[in-house]
Amino acid sequence: MTFMIDMHCHLDLYKNAIELLPEVQRRCKYVLAVTTSPRAWKKTRQVFAEVNCVEVALGLHPEIFPSKMNEIDMLLSNIRYCKCIGEVGIDGSEQYKSSFLAQKDLFREIVQTAEKCGGKIISIHSRNAAKDVLDIIEYNMVASVPILHWFSGNVKDIERANMLDCWFSISPTMLSSKKGRNLVSKLPLSRILPETDGPFTGKRGIPYMPWESYEIIDTLKEIFHLDAAQIENELLSNYRRLIALR
């Protein structure tokens, strides 16, 4: 792709984030810079204000939820001022079990608040919590647009997510495993978007840059039996349709 799209990137957490900005602006059409806390969102939005291809999403990552409870009011009160929300959601992994119910309550409240504000694009974390996330989407989300980031649910979860018109952001790292490729083969190509999840993913110890989300194209070619140009066109079309929804 001449201009790349990264629908889930922690741009503020790269060691040299400021230095990367000129290259991001040169090579990327759009980067959804998700944040891990409301305070991080506020600061990141100020720093990236002049970068027109970067959208900074308001987030509170479920993994750090217990240490950021004092920022919940800041999160909910600022939803009205942002176009996109992320990273938010639920993590059902064993190490976050103690906050699981509180995570669910907060995610539900985030979605309900977004709905009251007319709906938002929401990048959603759902590791080991697909059913709970989809329950909240099904019973609370009408105007908002859910993007399931690095979705790892089972076949039944995928069928339900498809029924709920969820979108899916896919990274090169996700496609590096047989399980990931098998899962993606069951997703509708018309609702797949590229992501990197950088700087937390990479190869040979080097984080993926936002413009390297294109690396999903070769594997998607094999999965969907299309050529590179067709995949590129589909991803760009998906992005345009998504943005038009909000």
C-alpha positions as CSV (number, residue, x, y, z in Angstrom):
1,M,0.0,0.0,0.0
2,T,1.2,3.5,-0.8
3,F,-0.5,4.8,2.3
4,M,-0.9,2.4,5.3
5,I,-3.6,2.1,7.9
6,D,-3.0,1.0,11.5
7,M,-6.2,0.7,13.4
8,H,-4.6,-0.2,16.8
9,C,-1.2,1.2,17.7
10,H,0.2,2.5,21.0
11,L,2.0,5.3,19.3
12,D,2.7,7.2,22.5
13,L,4.6,4.2,24.0
14,Y,7.4,3.9,21.4
15,K,10.7,5.0,22.8
16,N,11.2,7.5,20.1
17,A,7.6,8.5,19.5
18,I,8.2,12.1,18.7
19,E,11.0,11.3,16.3
20,L,8.7,8.8,14.5
21,L,6.0,11.4,13.7
22,P,7.4,12.8,10.4
23,E,7.7,9.2,9.0
24,V,4.3,8.3,10.3
25,Q,2.8,11.3,8.5
26,R,4.7,10.5,5.3
27,R,3.9,6.8,5.1
28,C,0.5,6.4,6.9
29,K,-3.0,7.3,5.7
30,Y,-4.5,6.8,9.2
31,V,-3.2,5.6,12.6
32,L,-5.6,5.0,15.5
33,A,-3.3,5.7,18.5
34,V,-5.0,3.9,21.3
35,T,-4.1,4.9,24.9
36,T,-3.9,3.0,28.1
37,S,-5.3,5.7,30.5
38,P,-7.3,8.9,30.4
39,R,-4.2,10.9,31.5
40,A,-2.2,9.3,28.7
41,W,-4.9,10.3,26.3
42,K,-4.9,13.9,27.4
43,K,-1.1,14.2,27.0
44,T,-0.9,12.2,23.8
45,R,-3.7,14.3,22.2
46,Q,-1.7,17.4,22.9
47,V,1.6,16.1,21.5
48,F,0.1,14.6,18.3
49,A,-2.3,17.5,17.7
50,E,-0.6,18.7,14.5
51,V,-0.3,15.2,13.0
52,N,-3.3,15.0,10.7
53,C,-3.2,11.3,10.0
54,V,-3.2,10.3,13.7
55,E,-6.5,9.9,15.7
56,V,-5.9,9.6,19.4
57,A,-8.4,7.3,21.1
58,L,-9.5,7.7,24.7
59,G,-8.7,4.5,26.7
60,L,-8.3,2.7,29.9
61,H,-6.6,-0.7,29.4
62,P,-8.2,-3.5,31.4
63,E,-4.8,-4.9,32.4
64,I,-4.0,-1.7,34.4
65,F,-7.6,-0.9,35.5
66,P,-6.9,-1.5,39.2
67,S,-4.2,1.1,39.3
68,K,-6.2,3.7,37.4
69,M,-9.5,3.7,39.1
70,N,-9.0,7.3,40.1
71,E,-9.2,8.1,36.4
72,I,-12.6,6.6,35.7
73,D,-14.4,9.9,36.1
74,M,-11.9,11.5,33.7
75,L,-12.6,8.7,31.2
76,L,-16.3,8.9,31.3
77,S,-16.6,12.7,31.2
78,N,-14.3,13.0,28.2
79,I,-16.1,10.4,26.0
80,R,-18.2,13.2,24.5
81,Y,-15.0,15.0,23.2
82,C,-13.5,12.1,21.3
83,K,-14.4,10.3,18.0
84,C,-12.8,7.0,19.0
85,I,-12.4,5.0,22.2
86,G,-9.6,2.5,22.8
87,E,-8.0,0.5,24.3
88,V,-10.9,-0.6,26.5
89,G,-12.6,-3.9,27.2
90,I,-12.3,-6.9,29.4
91,D,-9.4,-9.3,30.2
92,G,-10.4,-12.6,31.6
93,S,-6.9,-13.9,32.2
94,E,-6.1,-15.5,35.5
95,Q,-3.8,-12.7,36.7
96,Y,-6.7,-10.2,36.3
97,K,-9.3,-12.3,37.8
98,S,-9.7,-10.1,40.9
99,S,-10.8,-7.1,38.8
100,F,-12.9,-9.1,36.3
101,L,-16.3,-8.0,37.5
102,A,-15.2,-4.4,37.9
103,Q,-13.8,-4.5,34.3
104,K,-17.2,-5.7,33.0
105,D,-19.0,-3.0,34.9
106,L,-16.7,-0.3,33.5
107,F,-16.8,-1.6,29.9
108,R,-20.6,-1.6,30.1
109,E,-20.6,2.0,31.4
110,I,-18.1,3.1,28.7
111,V,-20.4,1.7,26.0
112,Q,-23.5,3.2,27.5
113,T,-21.9,6.6,27.8
114,A,-20.7,6.4,24.2
115,E,-24.2,5.6,23.1
116,K,-25.6,8.6,25.0
117,C,-23.0,10.7,23.1
118,G,-24.3,9.4,19.7
119,G,-21.9,6.5,19.3
120,K,-18.2,6.1,18.9
121,I,-15.7,3.8,17.2
122,I,-14.4,1.5,19.9
123,S,-11.3,-0.6,19.8
124,I,-11.9,-3.5,22.2
125,H,-9.7,-5.8,24.1
126,S,-11.4,-9.2,24.8
127,R,-8.7,-11.7,25.7
128,N,-10.3,-14.7,27.5
129,A,-13.5,-12.7,27.8
130,A,-15.1,-12.9,24.3
131,K,-18.5,-13.9,25.6
132,D,-18.7,-11.2,28.2
133,V,-17.6,-8.6,25.7
134,L,-20.1,-9.7,23.1
135,D,-22.8,-9.8,25.7
136,I,-22.2,-6.1,26.4
137,I,-22.0,-5.2,22.7
138,E,-25.3,-7.1,22.0
139,Y,-27.3,-5.6,24.8
140,N,-25.9,-2.1,25.0
141,M,-24.5,-1.0,21.6
142,V,-26.6,0.4,18.8
143,A,-24.9,3.6,17.5
144,S,-21.3,2.7,18.3
145,V,-19.0,0.7,16.0
146,P,-17.1,-2.2,17.8
147,I,-13.7,-3.2,16.5
148,L,-12.4,-6.4,18.2
149,H,-8.7,-5.9,18.5
150,W,-6.7,-9.2,18.2
151,F,-9.8,-11.3,18.7
152,S,-9.1,-14.8,19.9
153,G,-12.6,-16.2,20.6
154,N,-13.8,-19.6,19.5
155,V,-15.8,-20.4,16.4
156,K,-19.1,-19.8,18.2
157,D,-17.8,-16.4,19.4
158,I,-16.8,-15.5,15.8
159,E,-20.2,-16.4,14.5
160,R,-21.8,-14.3,17.1
161,A,-19.4,-11.4,16.5
162,N,-20.3,-11.6,12.8
163,M,-24.0,-11.5,13.6
164,L,-23.4,-8.4,15.7
165,D,-21.6,-6.7,12.8
166,C,-18.3,-6.4,14.7
167,W,-15.2,-5.3,12.9
168,F,-11.8,-7.0,13.4
169,S,-8.3,-5.5,13.5
170,I,-5.6,-8.0,12.6
171,S,-1.8,-7.8,13.2
172,P,1.1,-9.5,11.5
173,T,1.9,-11.2,14.8
174,M,-1.7,-12.6,15.0
175,L,-1.2,-14.2,11.6
176,S,2.2,-15.7,12.6
177,S,0.5,-18.7,14.3
178,K,-1.6,-21.5,12.8
179,K,-4.4,-20.7,15.4
180,G,-4.5,-17.1,14.4
181,R,-4.6,-17.9,10.6
182,N,-7.4,-20.4,11.2
183,L,-9.4,-17.8,13.2
184,V,-8.9,-15.1,10.6
185,S,-10.1,-17.5,7.8
186,K,-13.5,-17.5,9.5
187,L,-13.8,-13.7,9.5
188,P,-15.5,-11.7,6.8
189,L,-12.8,-10.0,4.7
190,S,-15.2,-7.0,4.3
191,R,-14.8,-6.2,8.1
192,I,-11.1,-6.8,8.5
193,L,-8.7,-3.9,9.3
194,P,-4.9,-3.8,9.6
195,E,-3.2,-3.1,12.9
196,T,0.2,-3.6,14.5
197,D,-0.4,-3.3,18.3
198,G,3.1,-1.8,18.3
199,P,5.3,-1.4,20.1
200,F,4.2,-4.5,21.9
201,T,4.6,-6.7,18.8
202,G,7.4,-7.0,16.3
203,K,9.9,-9.3,14.8
204,R,13.4,-10.2,15.8
205,G,13.1,-8.0,18.8
206,I,12.2,-4.8,16.8
207,P,8.7,-3.3,17.3
208,Y,6.5,-3.1,14.3
209,M,6.1,0.5,13.0
210,P,2.6,1.7,12.1
211,W,3.3,1.5,8.4
212,E,4.3,-2.2,8.7
213,S,0.7,-3.3,9.2
214,Y,0.9,-4.1,5.5
215,E,2.6,-7.4,6.4
216,I,-0.8,-9.0,6.9
217,I,-1.4,-8.8,3.1
218,D,0.7,-11.8,2.1
219,T,-1.1,-14.1,4.6
220,L,-4.5,-12.7,3.7
221,K,-3.8,-13.4,0.1
222,E,-3.3,-17.1,0.9
223,I,-6.3,-17.3,3.2
224,F,-8.8,-15.6,0.9
225,H,-7.3,-16.7,-2.4
226,L,-6.9,-13.2,-3.8
227,D,-4.0,-11.2,-5.1
228,A,-2.2,-8.5,-3.2
229,A,-3.9,-5.7,-5.1
230,Q,-7.4,-7.1,-4.3
231,I,-6.5,-7.4,-0.6
232,E,-5.1,-3.9,-0.5
233,N,-8.2,-2.5,-2.2
234,E,-10.4,-4.4,0.2
235,L,-8.6,-3.1,3.3
236,L,-8.7,0.5,2.0
237,S,-12.4,0.1,1.2
238,N,-13.1,-1.3,4.7
239,Y,-11.3,1.7,6.3
240,R,-13.4,4.2,4.3
241,R,-16.6,2.4,5.1
242,L,-15.7,2.3,8.8
243,I,-14.9,6.0,9.0
244,A,-18.1,6.9,7.2
245,L,-20.1,5.2,9.9
246,R,-19.2,7.8,12.5
